[in-house]
Amino acid sequence: MIAPGAGGLLEGIGTGSIAMTGRKPAPRTVTVTPTEEQAAFVDAFARRAAIRPAGVP
């Protein structure tokens, strides 16, 4: 199960630069550094996904 709001946060990470600058970011040359809170969330999300047994969506 994905926590409610997780999709919105992940989408926000990907589209934040577009919203802030008003234009598309440079293609793959700019590395977005997430905040500690976002990094912790992504880390926990990845660990939780890795714990799941194979075959479980």
PASEBA-1860 file (N, C-alpha, C; in nm, 3 decimals):
! residues 57
1> MIAPGAGG> 0.085/-0.120/0.000/0.000/0.000/0.000/0.088/0.124/0.000 ~ 0.051/0.218/-0.082/0.125/0.345/-0.086/0.054/0.445/0.004 ~ 0.132/0.513/0.087/0.073/0.608/0.180/-0.002/0.718/0.104 ~ -0.115/0.761/0.156/-0.190/0.869/0.089/-0.103/0.993/0.072 ~ -0.109/1.053/-0.044/-0.031/1.173/-0.067/0.109/1.146/-0.118 ~ 0.151/1.019/-0.120/0.287/0.987/-0.166/0.303/1.025/-0.312 ~ 0.204/0.995/-0.393/0.211/1.029/-0.535/0.224/1.178/-0.556 ~ 0.149/1.255/-0.478/0.155/1.400/-0.492/0.293/1.453/-0.457
9> LLEGIGTG> 0.355/1.396/-0.354/0.488/1.443/-0.315/0.590/1.410/-0.422 ~ 0.581/1.287/-0.476/0.676/1.247/-0.579/0.657/1.333/-0.704 ~ 0.534/1.362/-0.738/0.508/1.448/-0.854/0.564/1.588/-0.826 ~ 0.548/1.635/-0.704/0.598/1.767/-0.669/0.749/1.777/-0.683 ~ 0.819/1.668/-0.648/0.965/1.669/-0.661/1.004/1.682/-0.808 ~ 0.930/1.612/-0.895/0.965/1.612/-1.036/0.928/1.741/-1.108 ~ 0.821/1.807/-1.062/0.772/1.924/-1.136/0.803/2.055/-1.065 ~ 0.870/2.047/-0.951/0.897/2.168/-0.874/0.976/2.272/-0.951
17> SIAMTGRK> 1.079/2.227/-1.024/1.163/2.323/-1.095/1.085/2.395/-1.204 ~ 0.992/2.325/-1.267/0.911/2.388/-1.372/0.822/2.496/-1.310 ~ 0.764/2.465/-1.193/0.675/2.560/-1.128/0.752/2.684/-1.081 ~ 0.874/2.663/-1.035/0.951/2.776/-0.982/1.005/2.865/-1.092 ~ 1.051/2.806/-1.201/1.114/2.887/-1.306/1.014/2.928/-1.413 ~ 0.904/2.854/-1.424/0.806/2.885/-1.526/0.843/2.830/-1.662 ~ 0.951/2.753/-1.667/0.992/2.692/-1.794/1.056/2.557/-1.766 ~ 1.078/2.480/-1.869/1.137/2.347/-1.849/1.281/2.360/-1.802
25> PAPRTVTV> 1.323/2.275/-1.710/1.462/2.278/-1.664/1.557/2.229/-1.773 ~ 1.683/2.261/-1.759/1.782/2.215/-1.855/1.786/2.062/-1.853 ~ 1.798/2.001/-1.968/1.790/1.855/-1.977/1.906/1.783/-1.906 ~ 1.876/1.727/-1.789/1.968/1.640/-1.717/2.102/1.700/-1.678 ~ 2.120/1.830/-1.698/2.247/1.888/-1.657/2.237/1.943/-1.515 ~ 2.115/1.973/-1.473/2.095/2.026/-1.338/2.048/1.914/-1.247 ~ 2.120/1.892/-1.139/2.081/1.788/-1.044/2.002/1.852/-0.931 ~ 1.881/1.803/-0.910/1.797/1.858/-0.803/1.838/1.795/-0.671
33> TPTEEQAA> 1.873/1.877/-0.575/1.906/1.825/-0.443/1.783/1.834/-0.355 ~ 1.728/1.719/-0.316/1.608/1.720/-0.233/1.639/1.768/-0.092 ~ 1.537/1.817/-0.026/1.554/1.858/0.113/1.573/1.733/0.198 ~ 1.619/1.750/0.320/1.640/1.634/0.407/1.509/1.559/0.427 ~ 1.399/1.632/0.437/1.270/1.568/0.458/1.232/1.483/0.338 ~ 1.252/1.536/0.217/1.221/1.461/0.096/1.314/1.341/0.084 ~ 1.443/1.360/0.113/1.539/1.251/0.103/1.503/1.138/0.200 ~ 1.462/1.175/0.321/1.424/1.076/0.421/1.300/0.999/0.375
41> FVDAFARR> 1.206/1.070/0.315/1.084/1.006/0.266/1.117/0.907/0.155 ~ 1.199/0.950/0.060/1.235/0.863/-0.052/1.311/0.742/-0.001 ~ 1.400/0.763/0.096/1.477/0.652/0.152/1.385/0.552/0.220 ~ 1.292/0.601/0.300/1.197/0.513/0.368/1.108/0.442/0.267 ~ 1.069/0.514/0.164/0.983/0.458/0.060/1.056/0.343/-0.011 ~ 1.183/0.363/-0.042/1.261/0.261/-0.110/1.282/0.139/-0.020 ~ 1.308/0.163/0.106/1.328/0.050/0.199/1.200/-0.031/0.212 ~ 1.086/0.039/0.222/0.959/-0.030/0.236/0.930/-0.115/0.111
49> AAIRPAGV> 0.962/-0.060/-0.005/0.938/-0.132/-0.130/1.030/-0.255/-0.139 ~ 1.152/-0.243/-0.087/1.248/-0.353/-0.096/1.210/-0.468/-0.003 ~ 1.136/-0.438/0.103/1.100/-0.541/0.200/0.990/-0.632/0.144 ~ 0.908/-0.580/0.053/0.797/-0.659/0.000/0.843/-0.787/-0.068 ~ 0.769/-0.896/-0.047/0.803/-1.020/-0.117/0.778/-1.007/-0.266 ~ 0.849/-1.086/-0.345/0.835/-1.080/-0.489/0.693/-1.116/-0.529 ~ 0.640/-1.046/-0.628/0.506/-1.075/-0.678/0.398/-0.991/-0.613 ~ 0.431/-0.918/-0.507/0.332/-0.834/-0.442/0.343/-0.693/-0.500
57> P> 0.235/-0.642/-0.557/0.241/-0.509/-0.619/0.264/-0.399/-0.517
END
